[in-house]
Amino acid sequence: MYLATSRVVWRGITSLHVRFVHGTITGEAQRCSVNQGILRLSDSVIWKQSHRLMRHSRNFNDAKFKLEIKENIFTVPNLLSVMRIAISPVLGYLIVYEAYLPALVLFTAAGITDVVDGLIARVFPSQASNFGTILDPLADKCLLAFVCVALTVSNLLPLGLTVLFMGRDAALILMTFYMRYTTLPHPRTWQRYWDVKTTTVKAVPSTFGKLNTALQLALIGGTMCAPVFQFVGHPLLQSMWYITGISTIASGLSYLVMKNGFTYIDHTTPNSNHQK
């Protein structure tokens, strides 16, 4: 009797223990299943976000953020460059209507502003900007284009030389637009392309390019002085046509072939201004 009772009690205890263990294991399995589901969901969300980010990069090996740096373009040098662009058509008008002395004075003033804006940018770092490295030569090219066309209309400068000057400058401007497009981080939109506060490329004029610009300015300045001081058609002035024409072709080819007139500004990490 005692032995039978002990067996019944032992079976009951064993059954309760088995049920307890089974319940514990079942609960743990359910919790593990829930955790695995959460992990799968998290992995899915992370993968989708990563895929979206990497889809906008050039390739999967280069999937990193491109930080865009906004710079201050409202500086004194940039203002002087805009002023040179604004007076360019006025200068051309004065030359066409044979107001050579006022045109010479205005051209000299424009040349002074060109020197002053570069001096300000070098002395005061806060006034320097990457956009200014593009705007300054663009203003010079705009000024020279109006003056050269006006001098050609007035029969003071050969047509072929004017076409050569403007062709070289047009090629460099188109190259600037192309460099801007290729260096702009994704997504490339029309609005971001024309956002001049986002700097991606910097113009770096070569020594040969600076020499050619000096020769062009000397030729145009001498040509504008010719009707004022009565030496139109002087042999020295005509020899300058050929010298400047050769230097224009050589400098244009050096920019287009060597592509050394621009520097790509890489902002892949915060507070960086790395140039390639």
Residue, then its C-alpha position, 0 to 999 in steps of 0.5 A: m500500500y505504501l509502495a503503491t502510494s509512493r509510485v503515484v506521487w512520484r509519477g505526479i511529480t515527474s509529470l509536473h516536472v515534464r510539463f514545467v520543462h516543456g512549457t519553459i522550452t516552448g516559451e523560450a522557443q516562442r521568444c526566440s522565434v519573435n526575436q528572429g522575426i524582429l532581427r529579420l525585419s531589422d535586416s530587411v529595413i537596413w538592407k533597403q536603406s543601404h540599397r537606396l543609398m548605394r544606388h545613388s553612388r557610382n558603384f557599390n565599392d564607392a558607396k559613401f556620403k558626399l558632403e557639400i560645402k556651401e560657401n559665401i559668394f557675396t564677396v568684394p572680389n566677386l562684386l568687382s568681377v560682376m561689375r566688369i561683366a556689366i560694363s562690357p557691353v557699355l565698353g563695346y558700345l563706346i568703341v563702335y561709336e568711336a568714343y575711343l578716349p572714354a572707352l580707353v578710360l573705362f577699359t583701364a578702370a576695368g583692368i584696375t578692378d581685375v588687379v584689385d580683386g585678386l589682391i583682396a582675395r590673397v590678402f583677406p582669406s575670408q574674401a576668397s572663394n572657389f566660385g571666384t576662381i571661375l567668375d574672375p576669368l569668366a568676367d575677363k573673357c566677357l570683357l575681351a569678347f565685347v571689346c574684340v568684336a567692337l574693335t573688329v567692327s571698327n576695323l582696328l582688329p582682324l576678324g580672324l584674330t577675334v574668332l580665334f580669341m572667342g573660339r578658345d574662350a568658348a571651348l574653355i567655358l564649355m569645358t567648365f560646364y562639363m567639369r561642373y557636371t562630372t564633379l557634381p555628386h548625385p543626384r544631379t538635378w538642374q537646381r543643384y547644377w546651378d547652385v553656385k554656393t556648392t563648390t565642386v571644381k576650382a579653376v587653376p590658371s597655368t603660367f602659360g595661360k596667364l602669359n597669353t592673357a597678358l599678351q591679349l590685354a597688351l594687344i587690345g590695350g595698344t589697339m584701343c590706344a592707336p586711334v587716340f594717339q594716332f598710330v593705327g596700323h603700326p608694324l609693332l602692333q601688327s606683329m603683336w597680332y601674330i604673337t598673340g595668335i600663336s600663344t592663344i592656340a598654344s594655351g588653348l591646346s594645353y588646357l584641352v589636352m592636359k586638362n590642367g586648368f581645373t582642380y576637383i574639390d573632394h568633400t567626402t569627409p566633414n571639415s575637409n577641403h581636399q583637392k585632387 
